[in-house]
Amino acid sequence: MDASQASGKIPVTTEADLITLAGHKMYAPKGVGCLYIKQGTKLYKSIEGAGQETNLRAGTENVLYIRAFGLACAISKAELSRRIAEHAHYIQIIYDKVKQFDHKVNGFAQYLFNMNQFEAHFTTKDLKTLPNTLNISFPGIPSNSLIAALNEKVCVSAGAACHSDEVKLSAVLKAIGVSNEVGMGTLRITVGDGLTEQMVEQAAQTIAEVVAVYQGQAVKPVVKKEETRKEDIYAMPVLAHVPQIETKVDVAKQNIQTCPEQTQNMLNLTQGLGCACKLRPQLLDRILKSLDFGKDPKLVIDGSTNDDAAVYLQNDTPIVLTTDFFSPVIDDPYLYGKIASSNALSDIYAMNAKPLTCLAVCGFNSSRMSDESIRNIMRGAIDVCKSVNVVIAGGHTIESIEPFFGLVCVGSTQMSNIRRNIIGFNPNTETYLIMTKQLGVGMVATGIKKGCVPKQSALYWSAANNMAEVNSSVEKVQSNMQFVNALTDITGFGLVGHLAEMLGELSAEVYFKSLPLIPGIKDLYDDFNSQVVNNFNNFEYATQRGFGVQVKEGFQKAIFCDPTTSGGLLFAVDGIENARTICQAVNGSLIGRVYQGKKKEIIVVDEVFREHKERVTGFFKE
């Protein structure tokens, strides 16, 4: 019997052969637990152990933690009656606040609430539920969205478990007959020692406000606080040790404007982040390969390739078509609008075309988002489009639980100017790789959402400036485009994924020390890599395309695979002098070179770029 949740909350019987207890569930240190074995119960070992562990497990007892666990048990026993009454009262307060909404309490507690007997039940001996836990479902509202909206104020958990390919209903909820529709909107709310009635009432009010806006009530605009209270200080993320380059903040901010009004934190409204919210490339490939889209002779570039946009011939004039949208990647609505628009326009520039016009694609939750937030998203998009002489001609909006925004873009050019995203190998010349903008955006965006990157740090503004920059630099090299072999932009599949697409059957050597990185990204990785490194699916995508990818584990792999939102352009240029000329014109970086090897491979070398004269398989030497 697993009594981890019950121990310290209600009396626990020993009428079982085996009982497990977890120390941290009753305020003992994490990492210590207990297995109760009824006298006479035969326990068979599954691993070899040492004599001091009764030959049942390896290792030596953590005496300090065990002593602390024993003390926690003694305190729990002495405080049990008080805890039961106090916690039951707190749960009643929370339920009274949220019972006005469409809901279902899961388990025996529903009966007790219906009979108005919840607190009274815990004065009896035959307890059938826990006094400190409320498992409540709000049908039709995804629990992850509720948690995202609460994450800066109240910590709760969901009734569903997120796995690699799907979100599943908790096995416990399924076992007691809770449907998927109800269960996927489940919150597990627990209370404990250290709380006051005032704190519980405040938390209950916050939960009620979040549920209310999902069920159709209007949300009030966010009002800037005039003072900082003690409880606000306790709730602030610990950011003191995040590396900041304060002397560079003004430099990073000078080319970017923030939202002019106080509005909502967009990251509280979403689970995915920018281009990182894309379907896994492996899944997308599998689905698309099973579909027949048909053929049109005028559609000269379609979705069957990995090109950045489609090209349709209209009276021999190529019309370039693309769409791109995503969920918020940054907290500021105005910046989000700028970044989403820059990202969508990038596909036109990646085909070496000129954008003509565009349509907005908008998904907003009008009950959760203030008018100011929606207005500033649109304002950011308009400002970016105006900067490249493009007018948003219209668009379409829908109600969406989680917001998304982007553009459908139309561009044009001459057919001879179109550049594909796959290299055509020329044995008579060397082909070099150039990229613009900086890498590390995905890690910074995740760090912003998780409180690791403060808004006034240089890291924040460098990433924001990087994402908001439009990829129009390709217009500066039109006189040298005959030397550009292939062209694409670096977005959600990371440098490794987009380079794999560009190489086709070729190979490349990339010089890590020449990669342009956001200043301070290495420090962020060193301090928070377990929290901000979020997508090695891109590495698998390259390997599944047949590439052997050689890159150092750790920071180099994280950068190489980092899903980039509104990233830079990736050029493949024939000839070293041509590459140097184009690199300077677009303010880019020479990062590697292409070759035809015995097998497909991408090798990341911990060196700076340099021109080599003689090649061997895979590596280069002078």
Secondary structure, 3 states (H helix, E strand, C coil): CECCCCCCCCCCCCCCCEEEEEHHHHCCCCCCEEEEECCCCCCCCCCCCCHHHCCCCCCCCCHHHHHHHHHHHHHHHHHHHHHHHHHHHHHHHHHHHHCCCCCEECCCHHHHHHCCCHHHHCCCCCCCCCCCEEEEECCCCCHHHHHHHHCCCCCCEECEEECCCCEEECHHHHHCCCCHHHHCCEEEEECCCCCCHHHHHHHHHHHHHHHHHHCCCCCCCCCCCCCCCHHHHHHCCCCCCCCCCHHHHHHHHCCCCCCCCCCCCHHHHCCCCHHHHCCCHHHHHHHHHCCCCCCCCCEEECCCCCCCCEEEEECCEEEEEEEEEECCCCCCHHHHHHHHHHHHHHHHHHCCCEEEEEEEEEEECCCCCCHHHHHHHHHHHHHHHHHCCCEEEEEEEEECCCCEEEEEEEEECCHHHCCCCCCCCCCCCCEEEEECCCECHHHHHHHHHCCCCCCCCHHHHHHHHHHHCCCHHHHHHHHHHHHEEEEEECCCCHHHHHHHHHHCCCEEEEEHHHCCECCCHHHHHHHHHHHHCCCCHHHHHHHHCCCEEECCCCHHHHHHHCCCCCCCEEEEEECHHHHHHHHHHCCCEEEEEEECCCCCEEEEECCCCCCCCEECCCCEEC
